[in-house]
Amino acid sequence: MTDARTTRRFALSTLVAVIGLGVLAQARPALAQGPRDPQAEQFVQVRAQRVISVLADKSQSVAQKKATFHQGIDELADVPRITNFVLGKYARTITQDQRQRFAAAFRVYAESVYQNRINDYHGETLKVTGSTVRKPGDVIVDTRISGGQLGQPVQVSWRVMGGGTAWKVVDVQFKGVWLAITQQQDFVSTIDNAGGNIDVLISQLQRDAQRPASR
C-alpha cells in the first residue's frame, strides 16, 4: 500500500464519509492571501483529529467505532449542504422523495468507505500548519497528516465555513484536487449518462456501498 493511496483514503473517508462535499455553488476556491483564523484552525485540529482517531481506536468494537464515527462526521461537516452540492444542477429538479432516498444512500455509501477500510488506520495524527481567510466565514485550513502507515507526512487542506465556534468542513484538498468538486462532477456525469434519471445514481450508490473494499 502506497502512502498516496493511504492518504487518499484518509481524505476520502474524511471527506466522502465526512460528507464534506458541500461547497457553495462556485468554482474552485482561490487561495488568496489573507490573515489566519485561529478559531477555524482550532476547529479543524480538534474535530478532524477526532474523526481520524476513531479510525485507529483499538479499544472500541467495530459497532462502537461506527457509531462514534457517525457522530464525529455530524460534528465536523454540514451534511445537508453537502448532499445538495454533490447533485450539481440536478439539485434544482430532484423531487423530495428522490432527495430523501439520495441522502440516505449517499450517507451509507460514504460511510462504507470508512467501514471497508476500518483496519487500515494505525495512529495517524493531524497537525494544523496555518490558514488563509478567503473572506469572513470562509477559511482554508492547512494541515499535515503523519505517522501510522505514512512513510512521509502529507499535506491536506480543509475548507471550512461558519464563524466563532460554529464551523463546518465543506471540502478537502489532497494533491491539489478539491475532492468535493471531483465527486460532484462524477455524480452529475452519471446522471447525465442516464438521461437525467437520478434514480440510477441512487441505485449505483446502494450497490457500491455493499461491495467489499478493493486492495
C-alpha positions as CSV (number, residue, x, y, z in Angstrom):
1,M,0.0,0.0,0.0
2,T,1.5,3.3,-1.0
3,D,1.5,6.5,1.0
4,A,-0.6,8.2,-1.7
5,R,-3.3,5.5,-1.6
6,T,-3.4,5.5,2.2
7,T,-3.7,9.3,2.4
8,R,-6.2,9.5,-0.3
9,R,-8.4,7.1,1.7
10,F,-8.0,9.5,4.7
11,A,-9.2,12.4,2.5
12,L,-12.0,10.4,1.0
13,S,-13.2,8.8,4.2
14,T,-13.0,12.1,6.0
15,L,-14.5,14.0,3.0
16,V,-16.8,11.4,1.5
17,A,-17.6,9.8,4.7
18,V,-17.3,13.2,6.3
19,I,-19.6,14.1,3.7
20,G,-17.6,17.3,3.4
21,L,-18.8,17.8,-0.1
22,G,-21.0,20.8,0.4
23,V,-19.1,23.7,-1.0
24,L,-21.0,26.7,-2.2
25,A,-22.0,26.5,-5.9
26,Q,-19.0,28.2,-7.3
27,A,-15.7,27.5,-8.9
28,R,-12.6,26.1,-7.1
29,P,-11.8,28.2,-4.1
30,A,-8.9,30.6,-4.9
31,L,-6.3,30.6,-2.2
32,A,-5.9,34.4,-2.0
33,Q,-3.6,35.6,0.7
34,G,-5.3,36.7,3.9
35,P,-5.0,36.7,7.7
36,R,-5.1,33.4,9.7
37,D,-8.2,32.4,11.7
38,P,-7.2,30.7,15.0
39,Q,-10.8,29.6,15.7
40,A,-11.1,27.8,12.3
41,E,-7.7,26.2,12.9
42,Q,-8.8,25.0,16.3
43,F,-12.0,23.6,14.9
44,V,-10.1,21.5,12.3
45,Q,-7.5,20.4,14.8
46,V,-10.0,19.1,17.3
47,R,-12.8,17.8,15.1
48,A,-10.8,16.3,12.2
49,Q,-8.3,14.7,14.6
50,R,-11.2,13.2,16.5
51,V,-12.6,11.6,13.3
52,I,-9.1,10.2,12.4
53,S,-8.5,9.0,15.9
54,V,-11.7,6.9,15.8
55,L,-10.3,5.0,12.8
56,A,-7.3,3.8,14.9
57,D,-9.0,3.3,18.2
58,K,-8.4,-0.3,19.2
59,S,-10.4,0.0,22.5
60,Q,-13.8,0.1,20.7
61,S,-15.6,-2.6,18.9
62,V,-16.4,-2.2,15.3
63,A,-20.0,-1.3,16.1
64,Q,-18.9,1.3,18.7
65,K,-16.4,2.8,16.1
66,K,-19.2,3.2,13.5
67,A,-21.5,5.0,16.0
68,T,-18.7,7.3,17.2
69,F,-17.5,8.0,13.7
70,H,-21.1,8.8,12.5
71,Q,-21.4,11.3,15.4
72,G,-18.0,12.8,14.6
73,I,-19.0,13.3,11.0
74,D,-22.1,15.3,12.0
75,E,-20.0,17.5,14.3
76,L,-17.4,18.1,11.5
77,A,-19.5,18.5,8.3
78,D,-22.5,20.4,7.1
79,V,-24.4,17.3,5.8
80,P,-27.5,19.0,4.3
81,R,-25.3,21.4,2.3
82,I,-23.0,18.6,1.2
83,T,-25.9,16.4,0.0
84,N,-27.3,19.3,-2.1
85,F,-24.0,20.2,-3.6
86,V,-22.9,16.8,-5.0
87,L,-26.1,16.7,-7.1
88,G,-24.9,19.8,-9.0
89,K,-27.5,21.1,-11.5
90,Y,-29.8,18.2,-10.5
91,A,-30.3,19.7,-7.1
92,R,-32.8,22.1,-8.6
93,T,-35.0,19.4,-10.2
94,I,-34.9,16.4,-7.8
95,T,-38.1,15.5,-6.1
96,Q,-38.5,15.5,-2.4
97,D,-38.8,11.7,-2.4
98,Q,-35.7,11.3,-4.5
99,R,-33.8,13.8,-2.3
100,Q,-34.6,11.7,0.8
101,R,-33.6,8.5,-0.9
102,F,-30.4,10.0,-2.3
103,A,-29.4,11.5,1.1
104,A,-29.8,8.1,2.8
105,A,-28.0,6.2,0.0
106,F,-25.2,8.7,-0.2
107,R,-24.6,8.7,3.6
108,V,-24.4,4.9,3.7
109,Y,-22.1,4.8,0.6
110,A,-19.9,7.5,2.1
111,E,-19.5,5.8,5.5
112,S,-18.9,2.4,3.8
113,V,-15.6,3.9,2.5
114,Y,-14.5,4.1,6.1
115,Q,-16.1,0.9,7.2
116,N,-14.5,-1.2,4.5
117,R,-11.1,0.2,5.5
118,I,-11.5,0.1,9.2
119,N,-8.3,-1.9,9.8
120,D,-6.1,0.3,7.6
121,Y,-5.5,3.0,10.2
122,H,-2.8,2.9,12.8
123,G,-2.5,6.1,14.8
124,E,-2.1,8.7,12.1
125,T,-2.1,12.3,13.5
126,L,-3.2,15.6,12.2
127,K,-1.4,19.0,12.8
128,V,-2.7,22.4,11.7
129,T,0.1,24.3,10.0
130,G,-1.7,27.5,9.0
131,S,-4.8,29.0,7.5
132,T,-6.0,31.6,4.9
133,V,-9.2,33.7,5.3
134,R,-10.7,33.9,1.8
135,K,-13.5,36.1,3.2
136,P,-15.2,36.3,6.6
137,G,-16.6,32.9,7.5
138,D,-14.7,31.1,4.7
139,V,-11.3,29.8,5.6
140,I,-8.8,27.3,4.1
141,V,-7.0,25.4,7.0
142,D,-3.8,23.7,6.1
143,T,-2.8,20.5,7.9
144,R,-0.1,17.9,7.9
145,I,-1.0,14.2,8.5
146,S,1.8,11.9,9.6
147,G,2.5,8.7,11.5
148,G,0.8,5.4,11.2
149,Q,1.3,3.9,7.8
150,L,2.5,7.1,6.2
151,G,6.2,7.0,5.5
152,Q,6.3,10.7,4.9
153,P,3.9,13.5,6.2
154,V,1.3,14.6,3.6
155,Q,-0.4,17.9,3.3
156,V,-4.2,18.1,3.4
157,S,-6.2,21.4,3.3
158,W,-9.7,21.8,4.7
159,R,-12.2,24.4,3.6
160,V,-14.4,25.4,6.5
161,M,-17.3,27.9,6.7
162,G,-19.0,29.5,9.7
163,G,-17.6,31.6,12.4
164,G,-16.8,31.8,16.1
165,T,-17.3,28.3,17.5
166,A,-19.7,27.3,14.7
167,W,-17.6,25.9,11.8
168,K,-18.2,23.1,9.4
169,V,-15.9,21.5,6.8
170,V,-17.2,21.8,3.3
171,D,-14.3,20.4,1.2
172,V,-10.9,18.8,1.4
173,Q,-7.9,19.3,-0.9
174,F,-5.4,16.5,-1.5
175,K,-2.6,16.7,-4.1
176,G,-4.1,19.9,-5.5
177,V,-7.5,18.4,-6.1
178,W,-10.6,19.6,-4.3
179,L,-12.4,16.3,-3.8
180,A,-15.9,17.7,-3.4
181,I,-15.8,19.2,-6.8
182,T,-14.5,16.0,-8.3
183,Q,-17.3,14.0,-6.6
184,Q,-19.9,16.4,-7.9
185,Q,-18.5,16.0,-11.5
186,D,-18.7,12.2,-11.2
187,F,-22.3,12.2,-9.9
188,V,-23.5,14.7,-12.5
189,S,-21.9,12.7,-15.2
190,T,-23.6,9.5,-14.0
191,I,-27.0,11.2,-14.1
192,D,-26.3,12.8,-17.5
193,N,-25.4,9.4,-18.9
194,A,-28.7,8.0,-17.5
195,G,-30.7,10.7,-19.3
196,G,-31.2,12.7,-16.2
197,N,-32.6,9.8,-14.2
198,I,-31.4,10.4,-10.6
199,D,-32.6,7.0,-9.5
200,V,-29.8,5.4,-11.5
201,L,-27.2,7.2,-9.3
202,I,-29.1,6.2,-6.1
203,S,-29.1,2.6,-7.2
204,Q,-25.4,2.7,-8.0
205,L,-24.6,4.2,-4.6
206,Q,-26.6,1.4,-2.9
207,R,-24.7,-1.2,-4.9
208,D,-21.3,0.3,-4.3
209,A,-22.0,0.5,-0.5
210,Q,-22.4,-3.3,-0.5
211,R,-19.2,-4.1,-2.3
212,P,-16.1,-5.2,-0.3
213,A,-13.1,-2.9,-0.4
214,S,-10.6,-3.3,-3.2
215,R,-7.0,-3.5,-2.2
